[in-house]
Amino acid sequence: MNLFSKARVLAHIINWRLNWDKRNLDYKEPGLDNPKFMSAREAVKLIPDGAVCASSGMAGNTRSSVWYWAIKETFQATGRPRNLTHISVGAQGSRGRVPGTLEEIALDGLVTTYIAGHHETVKAMLKQADRGTLKLHTMPQGIQTFLFEAQIRGEEHIEDVTGVGTFLDPRVGSGSAVHPKGGPGYIEAAGDKLRYRLPKVEVAYFIAPTADREGNIYVTNCAMHTESHDTALAAKANGGKVLVSVAKIVEKDEANIFLPADKVDAIAVHPYNEQTASIQQRRYWPMFTQGATGDLDASMDKIRFFNTVLKITPKRTAVDNALARLASSAFTNIANKGVQIVVGVGLPEEVARLIHEGGLFKDVYFISETGVHGGLPTPGIFFGAGINPKKIMTSAESFHYCHKHLDVAILGLLEADSKGNVNVSRRGEKAIDYVGPGGFPDFCVAAKTLIFVGSWMAHAKLDISDGKLVIDKPGAHKFKDSISEITFNAQQALDMGKTVLYITNVGVFKLTDEGMMLVQVMPGVDIQKDIMEDCPMKVVLPDGDVPMVGQDIVTGMGYRLQWTSN
């Protein structure tokens, strides 16, 4: 990026920071005589005490800020609505850093039960759970979206193999309850499957770009719409209410109606609604919209600079970059052109970056749990969106697609054990340490090949010197004999015939019937001393020598990502 472009992004960020809590909850668009149109503050009075509510969005994308603020302020003024059960699928908090997220309604007595696929970003709610004022539950994101569909059909539960043998399985772990105060769960064993259910959605609220005067809702030029369509239809099927906030009013466009007026009970026009974090819908960025064809490199440079200024994404070290190259090469060694993949948050995002920088983007079809397909996944504050997406669909449609077409899932890990099981959902015993499974269990079942990417140790000091990995100071082992919570069950993967790799700083492990086999080792690593004797995880060695990772991967010099089987 040139200096002028950087200056524009900096000005944009400063303006956002100065206005990021700007709102007018009493605003009514002039000239509208349709009784569906009301202020946000008026609309939330339709939410009864004890209702089961559902909101939509992911990270900074399509945040229901106006509804969170209206519910919060109404509760503070009147004590109502109260005792709500709230359901969300994707991450909708900000770790307490940004206003206008789901954390706005983290008030004792307002929400008393929270059910979500991802919890790490709603720190305020996790603190409530630790205080004992909030019951906390979880289940896979894909399963949640399928349950919304089931409610539309009038069904109360679904049965699925997703989660079998993990902590979600009451025969193995706690089921949906995140901690002992969570109360009765929403998951039961059902033979070789699990039976999942959710409370019936009674109020769905979300934001959308536009509405017409009749009250029809449109999502043209959105970054995503996640669960908004299905939660709305579920609420109506259950005799409930649907609240939608839009940025502006447009002329009726019959062919592009997203949600018809008869499925909407209240519409609040709020000019400050965002397409995604910092970007008002009225001034949307075309790069995030379906069918966009802008300059991919320039767009990604802009996103990276944005995240760097906000310090959202970590600064990668030489060791991190070597790990990303190793994971990327493992991917191209095992996959073919035309592969359909999902990339998780964190280190897996670096693989997406290298695929793009290596010129292989056109050979790969990226899929997101948010329903954004075919674009280049965006990192950091914009996670879940895509640059130049080919199609934007519902979250449920995306998970259905994955079960039919997903070839490879590249995912992170917190811990792995001797059996190959992986934990990504729990960092510690307290609720404040809880991450949640997200879409991880869904992808682990759907994908033919799984590539887990994670550091060998936590808080270790590692370096690359003279083309070798140097362990200056060991840290806490992440590869153990057993782990605190099973989010991925390795035996289920073996039974389903999946290929599973674990990419680490010291080398590559492969899941086999015999256990975790070291199939590639980093230069500088003493297999006997650094792995076999030091690591608590039981490691299997292949017959003969373990192949060494190439110098191009270790140092980056002469590194070129390419398909090996095409």
C-alpha positions in Angstrom: 0.0 0.0 0.0 1.2 3.5 -0.7 1.2 6.3 1.9 -2.0 7.8 0.6 -3.9 4.5 0.9 -2.6 3.9 4.4 -3.6 7.5 5.4 -7.1 6.8 4.1 -7.4 3.6 6.1 -6.0 5.4 9.3 -8.5 8.2 8.8 -11.3 5.6 8.4 -10.2 3.8 11.7 -10.0 7.1 13.6 -13.4 8.1 12.5 -14.8 4.7 13.4 -13.2 4.9 16.9 -14.7 8.3 17.5 -18.2 7.2 16.4 -18.3 3.5 17.1 -21.0 3.8 19.7 -23.1 6.3 17.7 -26.8 5.4 17.7 -30.3 6.8 17.7 -32.6 4.2 19.2 -35.6 6.5 18.8 -35.1 7.2 15.1 -38.0 6.8 12.7 -37.6 7.2 8.9 -39.8 10.1 7.8 -42.7 9.4 5.4 -43.4 5.8 6.4 -47.0 5.0 7.3 -46.6 1.2 7.5 -47.1 0.2 11.2 -44.3 -2.3 11.0 -41.8 0.6 10.9 -41.0 1.8 14.4 -38.0 2.8 16.5 -35.7 0.2 17.8 -36.7 1.2 21.4 -40.4 0.6 20.5 -39.7 -2.6 18.7 -37.9 -4.4 21.6 -41.0 -3.9 23.7 -42.4 -6.8 21.6 -39.9 -9.2 23.4 -41.7 -10.8 26.4 -40.1 -11.8 29.6 -38.6 -15.3 29.5 -38.5 -15.4 25.7 -36.0 -17.5 23.7 -34.2 -15.0 21.4 -31.7 -15.6 18.6 -29.4 -13.1 16.9 -27.2 -13.5 13.8 -23.7 -12.4 12.6 -20.0 -13.3 13.0 -17.2 -11.3 14.5 -17.5 -7.8 13.2 -19.9 -8.8 10.4 -23.6 -7.8 10.4 -23.6 -7.1 14.1 -27.0 -6.5 15.6 -25.7 -3.5 17.6 -28.9 -1.5 17.4 -30.9 -4.4 19.0 -28.3 -5.1 21.7 -28.3 -1.4 22.7 -32.1 -1.1 22.6 -32.6 -4.3 24.7 -29.9 -3.2 27.2 -31.2 0.4 27.7 -34.8 -0.8 27.9 -33.9 -3.3 30.6 -31.9 -0.7 32.5 -34.9 1.7 32.4 -37.7 -0.7 33.0 -36.3 -4.1 34.2 -37.7 -5.7 31.1 -37.4 -7.8 29.1 -35.8 -10.2 31.6 -34.9 -13.8 32.1 -34.2 -14.3 28.4 -32.6 -17.4 26.8 -30.3 -16.2 24.1 -29.0 -18.3 21.2 -26.1 -17.4 18.9 -24.1 -19.5 16.5 -21.0 -17.7 15.5 -18.8 -15.4 17.7 -20.7 -12.2 18.4 -18.7 -10.5 21.1 -15.5 -8.4 21.2 -13.7 -9.6 24.3 -14.9 -6.3 25.9 -12.9 -4.1 23.5 -15.6 -2.7 21.2 -19.1 -1.5 22.0 -22.2 -2.7 20.2 -21.7 -6.5 20.5 -23.6 -9.2 22.2 -21.8 -8.3 25.4 -24.1 -5.3 25.7 -26.8 -7.6 27.0 -24.5 -9.3 29.6 -26.5 -7.9 32.5 -27.6 -10.1 35.5 -31.3 -10.8 35.1 -31.5 -9.9 31.5 -30.2 -13.1 29.9 -30.1 -16.1 32.2 -29.3 -18.8 29.7 -26.8 -18.5 26.8 -26.4 -21.2 24.2 -23.7 -20.7 21.5 -21.3 -22.4 19.3 -18.5 -20.0 20.1 -18.0 -18.3 23.5 -14.5 -16.9 23.6 -15.4 -13.4 22.5 -18.3 -12.9 24.9 -16.1 -12.4 28.0 -18.8 -10.4 29.8 -21.1 -13.4 29.6 -18.4 -15.9 30.7 -17.8 -13.8 33.8 -21.5 -14.0 34.5 -21.4 -17.8 34.2 -18.5 -17.9 36.7 -20.5 -15.7 39.1 -23.4 -18.1 38.8 -25.8 -15.7 37.2 -25.9 -17.2 33.8 -26.3 -20.8 32.6 -23.9 -21.5 29.8 -24.4 -24.2 27.0 -22.8 -25.1 23.8 -23.1 -27.2 20.7 -21.6 -27.3 17.2 -22.4 -24.4 14.9 -23.6 -26.6 12.1 -25.9 -28.6 14.4 -27.4 -25.3 15.7 -28.2 -24.2 12.1 -29.8 -27.6 11.3 -32.0 -27.3 14.5 -33.3 -23.9 13.3 -34.3 -25.7 10.0 -35.9 -28.4 12.1 -38.0 -25.9 14.0 -39.2 -24.4 10.7 -40.4 -27.9 9.8 -42.1 -28.3 13.2 -39.5 -30.8 14.5 -38.0 -30.6 18.0 -34.7 -32.4 17.6 -32.3 -34.0 15.1 -29.9 -36.9 15.3 -26.4 -36.8 13.9 -23.0 -38.5 14.2 -21.4 -35.1 14.8 -19.9 -34.9 18.2 -20.0 -38.6 19.0 -17.1 -39.6 21.2 -16.3 -35.9 22.1 -17.2 -33.9 25.2 -20.6 -33.2 23.6 -21.4 -36.9 24.0 -22.9 -37.4 27.5 -21.2 -40.8 27.6 -17.9 -39.0 27.3 -18.2 -35.5 28.6 -20.6 -32.9 29.9 -22.8 -32.6 26.9 -24.0 -29.1 26.2 -23.4 -27.7 29.7 -20.2 -25.8 29.7 -19.7 -26.0 33.5 -21.6 -27.6 36.4 -23.9 -24.6 36.8 -25.2 -25.0 33.3 -28.1 -27.1 34.3 -29.9 -29.9 32.3 -28.4 -30.3 28.8 -29.7 -30.3 25.3 -27.8 -33.3 24.0 -28.7 -37.0 24.6 -27.1 -40.2 23.4 -29.0 -42.0 20.6 -27.3 -45.2 19.8 -24.4 -44.4 17.4 -25.6 -40.8 17.1 -26.4 -37.9 19.3 -29.8 -36.3 19.7 -29.7 -32.5 19.7 -32.4 -30.0 20.5 -32.7 -26.3 21.2 -35.4 -24.3 23.0 -38.0 -23.0 20.5 -36.9 -19.7 19.1 -39.6 -17.1 20.0 -37.9 -13.9 18.9 -35.4 -13.5 16.1 -33.6 -10.2 15.5 -30.9 -9.2 13.1 -29.8 -6.4 10.7 -30.1 -6.3 6.9 -29.0 -3.7 4.3 -32.5 -2.5 3.2 -36.2 -2.9 3.2 -39.0 -1.6 1.0 -42.0 0.3 2.2 -44.1 -2.9 2.3 -41.6 -4.4 4.8 -39.9 -6.8 2.5 -36.2 -7.3 3.5 -33.2 -7.4 1.2 -29.6 -8.5 1.7 -28.0 -7.0 -1.4 -24.5 -5.7 -0.7 -24.2 -7.4 2.7 -21.0 -9.1 3.8 -23.0 -12.2 5.0 -26.4 -13.0 6.5 -25.5 -16.2 8.5 -28.6 -17.4 10.4 -31.0 -14.5 9.9 -33.3 -16.1 7.4 -33.7 -19.4 9.3 -34.0 -18.0 12.8 -36.7 -15.7 11.4 -38.7 -18.5 9.9 -38.2 -20.6 13.0 -39.6 -17.8 15.2 -42.6 -17.5 12.9 -43.2 -21.2 12.9 -43.1 -21.1 16.7 -45.6 -18.2 16.8 -43.0 -15.7 17.7 -41.7 -12.3 16.6 -39.1 -11.1 14.0 -37.4 -7.8 14.4 -35.2 -6.4 11.6 -33.1 -3.3 11.5 -32.1 -1.9 8.1 -29.9 0.9 7.0 -32.2 2.5 4.4 -35.4 2.1 2.4 -35.4 1.1 -1.3 -37.9 0.4 -4.0 -39.6 -3.0 -4.1 -37.6 -5.6 -6.0 -39.7 -8.8 -6.2 -36.9 -11.0 -7.5 -34.5 -10.2 -4.7 -36.7 -10.4 -1.6 -34.8 -12.1 1.2 -37.5 -12.2 3.8 -41.1 -11.3 2.8 -43.0 -8.7 4.8 -45.5 -11.2 6.2 -42.6 -12.8 8.1 -41.5 -9.5 9.8 -43.2 -7.9 12.8 -41.0 -4.8 13.3 -38.5 -2.9 11.2 -36.3 -0.2 12.7 -34.4 2.0 10.2 -31.0 2.8 11.7 -28.6 4.7 9.4 -25.6 3.7 11.4 -25.9 -0.1 10.8 -22.7 -1.6 9.6 -21.9 -3.9 6.7 -19.0 -5.1 8.8 -16.9 -3.7 11.6 -16.3 0.1 11.0 -18.0 0.1 7.6 -21.5 1.5 7.5 -23.9 -0.3 5.2 -24.8 2.9 3.5 -21.1 3.2 2.5 -20.4 -0.5 2.0 -17.1 -1.9 0.7 -17.8 -3.7 -2.6 -15.0 -6.2 -2.0 -17.2 -8.1 0.6 -20.2 -8.4 -1.7 -21.4 -11.3 -3.7 -19.9 -11.3 -7.2 -17.3 -8.7 -6.5 -14.3 -8.7 -8.9 -11.9 -6.1 -7.4 -8.2 -6.2 -7.1 -7.6 -9.2 -4.8 -4.0 -8.2 -3.8 -4.9 -4.6 -3.1 -7.9 -5.6 -1.1 -5.9 -8.1 1.0 -3.2 -5.5 1.6 -5.9 -3.1 2.9 -7.3 -5.7 5.2 -3.9 -6.7 6.6 -3.0 -3.1 7.3 -6.3 -2.5 9.0 -5.7 -5.5 11.3 -2.1 -4.4 11.9 -3.2 -1.0 13.1 -5.8 -2.5 15.4 -3.4 -5.1 16.6 -6.0 -7.8 15.9 -3.7 -10.3 14.3 -0.5 -11.4 16.0 2.9 -10.6 14.6 4.2 -13.8 13.1 7.8 -14.9 13.9 10.2 -16.8 11.7 9.1 -20.0 13.5 5.4 -19.2 12.8 6.2 -18.6 9.1 8.1 -21.9 8.9 5.1 -23.7 10.4 2.7 -22.0 8.0 4.9 -23.1 5.0 5.1 -26.6 6.4 1.3 -26.8 6.7 0.8 -25.3 3.2 3.1 -27.8 1.6 1.5 -30.6 3.5 -1.8 -29.4 2.0 -0.6 -29.2 -1.6 1.0 -32.6 -1.2 -2.2 -34.2 -0.2 -4.8 -32.2 -2.2 -5.5 -31.7 -5.9 -6.5 -28.7 -8.0 -10.2 -27.9 -7.6 -10.0 -28.8 -3.9 -12.8 -27.4 -1.6 -11.5 -26.3 1.8 -12.3 -24.7 5.1 -9.7 -22.7 6.9 -9.9 -22.0 10.6 -8.9 -19.0 12.6 -5.3 -18.4 13.8 -2.4 -20.2 12.2 -4.6 -21.8 9.6 -5.3 -18.3 8.2 -1.6 -18.2 7.3 -2.2 -21.2 5.0 -4.9 -19.2 3.2 -2.4 -16.3 2.8 0.3 -18.6 1.3 -2.2 -20.2 -1.1 -3.0 -16.7 -2.3 0.6 -15.5 -2.4 1.7 -18.7 -4.1 -0.7 -18.1 -7.0 -2.9 -21.1 -6.2 -6.1 -19.1 -5.3 -7.8 -19.9 -8.5 -7.2 -23.6 -8.0 -9.0 -23.7 -4.6 -12.6 -23.1 -3.5 -12.8 -21.7 0.0 -15.9 -22.4 2.1 -16.9 -20.6 5.3 -19.3 -21.6 8.0 -20.9 -18.1 7.6 -22.1 -19.0 4.1 -19.5 -17.0 2.2 -18.1 -19.2 -0.6 -15.5 -18.9 -3.3 -13.7 -15.7 -2.1 -10.5 -15.3 -0.3 -11.1 -15.6 3.5 -10.5 -12.4 5.4 -8.5 -12.5 8.7 -8.8 -10.7 12.0 -11.7 -8.4 12.7 -13.3 -9.3 9.3 -13.1 -13.1 9.9 -16.0 -14.9 8.3 -16.2 -12.6 5.4 -14.5 -13.0 2.0 -12.9 -10.8 -0.6 -14.7 -11.3 -4.0 -17.0 -14.0 -2.8 -18.8 -16.0 -5.5 -21.8 -16.8 -3.5 -23.3 -15.8 -0.1 -25.8 -18.3 1.4 -27.2 -19.2 4.8 -25.1 -20.8 7.4 -27.2 -24.0 7.2 -26.8 -24.2 3.5 -23.1 -23.9 3.9 -22.9 -26.7 6.4 -25.1 -28.9 4.2 -22.7 -28.1 1.4 -19.7 -29.1 3.5 -21.2 -32.5 4.3 -21.5 -33.2 0.5 -18.4 -31.5 -0.9 -15.8 -30.6 1.7 -12.4 -32.1 0.8 -10.0 -30.6 3.4 -10.4 -28.7 6.7 -7.3 -26.9 7.9 -7.9 -26.2 11.6 -6.1 -25.1 14.7 -5.6 -26.9 18.0 -5.0 -26.3 21.7 -4.0 -29.8 22.7 -3.6 -33.2 21.1 -3.1 -36.6 22.8 -1.5 -40.0 22.2 -4.7 -41.3 20.4 -4.8 -38.2 18.1 -7.8 -36.6 19.9 -7.8 -32.8 19.8 -9.0 -30.1 22.1 -9.9 -26.7 20.8 -12.8 -25.8 23.0 -11.5 -25.5 26.6 -8.4 -23.6 27.9 -9.1 -24.1 31.6 -11.7 -25.1 34.2 -13.5 -21.7 34.6 -16.1 -20.4 32.2 -13.9 -17.4 31.4 -11.4 -19.8 29.9 -14.0 -21.4 27.6 -13.6 -21.2 23.8 -16.4 -23.4 22.5 -16.4 -25.9 19.6 -17.5 -23.5 16.9 -17.9 -25.3 13.6 -14.9 -27.5 14.4 -16.9 -30.8 15.1 -19.0 -30.3 12.0 -15.9 -29.9 9.8 -14.2 -32.8 11.4 -17.1 -35.1 10.4 -17.6 -33.5 6.9 -14.1 -33.3 5.6 -12.3 -36.2 3.9 -8.9 -34.8 5.1 -8.1 -33.0 8.3 -4.9 -30.9 8.8 -4.5 -29.6 12.3 -1.9 -26.8 12.7 -0.5 -25.8 16.1 2.6 -25.0 18.0 4.5 -27.8 19.7 4.7 -26.1 23.0 3.0 -23.1 24.7 5.2 -20.2 25.8 8.4 -21.8 24.5 11.2 -19.8 23.0 12.0 -21.2 19.5 14.1 -19.8 16.7 15.3 -20.6 13.2 19.1 -20.5 12.9 21.3 -21.7 10.1 18.3 -23.6 8.6 17.5 -25.4 11.8 14.9 -25.2 14.5 16.4 -24.2 17.8 14.6 -24.8 21.1 16.1 -22.0 23.3 13.7 -22.5 26.1 11.1 -25.4 26.4 7.5 -24.5 27.2 4.4 -26.3 28.3 3.6 -29.3 26.1 0.5 -29.2 24.0 0.9 -32.7 22.8 0.1 -34.9 25.8 -0.9 -38.4 26.8 -4.4 -37.2 27.5 -6.2 -33.9 27.1 -8.7 -31.9 29.2 -11.5 -32.0 26.7 -12.1 -34.0 23.4 -13.4 -31.8 20.6 -12.2 -34.1 17.9 -12.4 -37.9 18.3 -9.6 -39.6 16.4 -11.1 -43.1 16.5 -14.2 -41.8 14.8 -12.0 -40.3 12.1 -10.1 -43.6 11.6 -13.4 -45.5 11.4 -14.6 -43.0 8.7 -11.4 -43.5 6.7 -10.2 -39.9 7.0 -6.6 -38.8 6.5 -5.5 -36.7 9.5 -2.2 -34.7 9.8 -0.9 -32.7 12.7 1.5 -29.9 11.6 3.8 -28.7 14.4 7.1 -26.8 14.9 9.1 -30.0 15.3 7.5 -31.9 12.3 4.4 -33.6 10.9 2.5 -36.4 12.6 -0.1 -38.6 10.9 -2.9 -40.4 12.6 -2.6 -44.2 12.2 -4.1 -47.3 13.7 -0.9 -47.6 15.8 -1.1 -44.0 17.0 0.5 -40.7 16.3 3.3 -41.4 13.8 6.1 -38.9 13.1 6.3 -38.7 9.3 8.5 -35.6 8.8 10.9 -33.9 11.2 12.3 -30.3 11.2 16.1 -29.9 10.9 17.7 -29.3 14.3 15.2 -31.6 16.1 16.7 -34.6 17.8 14.0 -37.2 17.5 15.0 -39.2 20.5 15.9 -36.4 22.8 13.4 -33.7 21.8 10.4 -35.9 20.9 10.5 -39.5 22.1 12.0 -38.7 25.6 10.7 -35.2 26.2 7.1 -35.3 24.9 4.3 -36.8 27.1 2.5 -38.0 24.0 3.2 -41.5 22.8 4.9 -41.2 19.4 5.1 -44.0 16.8 8.1 -44.0 14.4 7.9 -45.4 10.9 10.1 -48.1 9.6 13.4 -46.5 8.4 14.4 -42.9 8.7 12.0 -40.1 9.2 12.1 -37.7 6.2 13.6 -34.2 6.9 11.6 -31.0 6.2 13.2 -29.2 3.3 15.4 -26.1 3.8 13.1 -24.0 1.6 10.2 -24.6 4.1 12.4 -23.9 7.1 14.0 -20.7 5.8 11.6 -19.5 3.1 14.5 -19.2 0.7 13.5 -20.6 -2.7 10.1 -21.6 -1.3 7.5 -22.1 -3.9 4.1 -23.6 -3.1 2.9 -25.9 -5.8 0.7 -28.9 -6.4 2.7 -32.2 -6.3 0.0 -34.5 -7.7 -1.2 -32.5 -10.7 
